[in-house]
Amino acid sequence: MARSSDPLTVGRVIGEVIDSFNPSVKMIVTYNSNKLVCNGHEFYPSAVASKPKVEVQGGDLRTFFTLVMTDPDVPGPSDPYLREHLHWIVTDIPGTTDISFGKEVVSYESPRPNIGIHRFVFVLFQQKRRQAVSVPPSRDGFSTRRFARDNDLGLPVAAVYFDAQRETAARRR
């Protein structure tokens, strides 16, 4: 099957946020115990206000992973001059577990898009060893590629994204 039909390519995650990669582990992201994140599905910001459960299925307890969550569409998709906005970093996640076993380096910030439909991207990297990562000085202007390069993480091993847009008062009811 052609790589161009990959939802990460169609959604411009590959290209704008990360380089093309071959997924080698399974990452399952769920909000509120039952809302599974699938590429391109839309969530209301109120449904993603609390941090999700992220499970890593692959590797073993001696393999460690780093999770990054960003919004590449800040302040709006037509002019994302603050690209990317960092929402979360968790490191030292043992394989075959969930993020609660990792170390939260940057706390979870819930999505609050103001203009247009934003993509919220979860990217998982396999670490070469347990390691400290350099914490970015700001959430705005973050680059997943630069973060991976600066911390010797290589290409991603899994990624998934969802869409969200500003909720009107009527939608929240």
N, C-alpha and C positions, 0 to 999 in steps of 0.2 A: 504494500500500500504506500502511496506517495506521502512523503513527510509533510507536504503542504496541506494535507487534510487533518493534521494533528491539531486538536483544539488549542494548544498552547501557541501554535504558529498562527492559526486563524485569529485568535484573540490578541495577537501581537505581543504576547509575553516573551516568546522567543523572538529576539531581535531588539526589543526595547528594554527588557529587564535582564534577560539571561541569554546565553548562547545556546545553540542547539546541543542536545545531550541525549544519551540513551538511558532511560529510566532503569535503575537496577534494584530498587527497593520499592515497597508499597507504603505509601503514606495515606492514612485515613484521618480526615479532619471532620469533626462533628461539633455542632453548636447545640447547646441545650439537650444533650444526650441523644437527639434523634434527627437533627438536621444535617445531613451529609453534604459536604461541599463537593460539588462537581463543576468541572470547567465551564464557565460562562453562565451558570445558574445565578439568578438574582435573589438577594436576601434584603429584607428591610434592615436598616441600621439598628432598630430596636431588637431584632432577632440575633444580632451579633455583638451586642454590647458587652457581654462577659466573655472571657477568654475561652477558646474552644478546647476540646480534647483532641490531641494529635497523637496518633499511634504510628509507630514505625515497625513495619513487618519486613525484616531482612537483617542480615548480619547476625551478630550474636552479642552476648553481654560484654565482650572485649572490643566491640566495634562501637565508635561514638559518632554522633551526628550533631550538626548545628542547623537550627531552624531560623529562617528569616521571613518576616511578613512585611510587605511594603505596599504602598499605593503609588503607582507610577503616573497618576492622573491629577496631581495637585498643582494649582488649585482647581483646574477644570480640564477635561480631556482635550478641548480645542486649543488650549495654551498651557501645557503642563510645565511652566518654567521653574517650579520648585521640585520637579521630579528628582528622585523618588522621595516619598514621605515614609519614614520608618515607623512601623507599628509595633514590632516585637522582635527580640532575639533570644533564643534559648540555645545553650551549648551543652556539650558533654551528655547528650541523650544516649543511653545505652541502646544498642540494637534490640529488637523484639520487645520494646517497652513503650511507654508513652512519655510525653514531655514532663510529666510530674517528677520524673527521675533525673531530669536535666537541671542545669543551672540557668535561671532567668537573668540575663545580662542587661537587657533593656525591657522594662515592664510593658505589659500589653496595653495598648491604647486603642479603644474601640473606634471603629470606622464612623466618620461623620462627614460624608461628602456634602458640599454646598452647591456645586454647579455640575450638572450633567451626570452621566453614568460613569462611575469609577470602577476600576479593577483592583481587587485586593488579592495579592499574590503571596502564596506560601511556597518557599523554596527550601529544600532539604539538601544539605551537603554532608558527605562522609568525611569525618576528620581523619587525619593520619595518626593521631594520638590524642589523649586528653590534653587540652590546651586552653590557655587564657587567650581571649581575642581582644583586639583593640576596639574600645567602645567609641562609636562616632561622636563627635562634638555636638552634633545637632541632628534632629530627626528629619529636617528638611534638607534637600540636596544630597540625600543618601544615594549610594550606588551599590546595588547588590554585586555587580561584577567587581568593582573596586574592593569591596569588603572581602569577597572570596579571594581575590588576588593578594591583598594585604595580609590575610590570615592563612595563606597557603592551603585553601580548601579545594581548589580545582573546580571541575564542572559539577553542577547539581546531580543528584541521584534520583530526585523526585521533585515534582512541582504541581500545584493545582491553584486555580484562582476562581473567585466569584465576583459578581458585579453587585453594586449597590448604588442607589441614588437617594437624594434627600427625601425624607418622609414628610408629607404634609400632615397637618393635624388630623385630617379626616382619615388618612391611611393608618394612623396609629390606633384608631378606635377599634 
